[in-house]
């Protein structure tokens, strides 16, 4: 299929009358100047945003932990609410919730997602038959939605740095290293179409070093196909606990293992020193920033300006899904910096002074790397994942062409996203997902039952 894009954000900025050819493999086979023979597509085409960090099931509890109670008012108190919710989930529940979360992502501008999946077993902690049941349930949700999907089965083995036993809902997360690697290999073998598989290590507090090294070694031969993601340095308490245990901060400890390379994504890395920022940048890894979740949980703030100055790469994720809009993630990153530094327009590049365009392009590139893609954007060879903004809408009147992405991010136009394409196929048209009615109905029935306390 050949399309003529009225406007498109290319690596060198917004260009007019761009011709793209969509190959049978779901990638752009050619990007060049239109000659008028292509099917026209009005509006502004942007590369689809990869969502590099998702816990799909948490969409069903988003907004339900905003009440003051006796629990600690931090991540640790929120985690107890999450544990109570997760105890009730079945594979069928997970498919319905994931499908709806992914639908919402597509309608907001995400076209790919990395699912950091640590819910593996039945409520008793016993494996399902097969052990991949919950992972395949999430993958089934992605197929219903039609989103590009990196499944990251997640290793979780202990309750804290000193090897405390797993308790309560944590038993649903547990695997020994051999069983975990079997899980990864089985899921990698069953991936089809828009699906791929990597691994995740939940955190340094949940994965001992021996297991960390074993998983890194076992997947090293799959380096081109196996991204590695890990939560690290999200909360100040985690940093203190790690220092008391090892004498080092979490990012410092992780970098000192020598395992971190460009196939790694360090999720959050909220509490970091300048030396740690330089270390992440030097490793080639991606920092996975989830600004709306980090703000919602009171985790802290990431020094993005210092990280960019060090040459660091980043992408964005929706994590707990209090927001499923990539624009809000980018806006939150920049506004946090503005409030902190007391100045404006901070995340820019000398070659690209438009803040929105810079943030968007950098997050697309970093997100694609974190999902294991060798290239990103509307360029030949990259996946044909893109969105189309309806710039004919009255809300865009008077906006200079070079500022269209800035306006899209910093002054949101509700309903402006008209189309979303994944692998060269339109999954959102007229602003609505092609299967919204059926997916929404299944989600509504599932969540209504779960909230009512019915058994899975």
Secondary structure, 3 states (H helix, E strand, C coil): CEEEEEEEEECCEEEEEEEEEECCCCEEEEEEECCCCCEEEEEEEEECEEEEEECHHHHHHCCCCCCCCCCCCCHHHHHHHHHHHHCCCCHHHHHHHHHHHHHHHHHHCEEEEEEEECCCCCCCCCCCCCCCHHHHHHHHHHHHHCCEEEEEEEECCCCCCCCCCCCHHHHHCCCCHHHHHHHHHHHHHHCCCCEEEEEEECCCCCCCHHHHHHHHHHHHHHCCCCCEEEEECCCHHHHHHHHHHHCCCHHHHHHHCCCCCCCEEEEECCCCCHHHHHHHHHHCCEEEECHHHHHHHCCCCCCHHHHHHCCCEEEECCECCCCCCHHHHHHHHHHHHHHHHCCCCCCCECCECCHHHHHHHHHHHHHHHHCCCCCCCCCCCCECCEEEECCCCHHHCCCCHHHHHHHHHHCCCCCCEEEEEECCEEEEECCEECCHHHHHHHHHHHHHHHHCCCCC
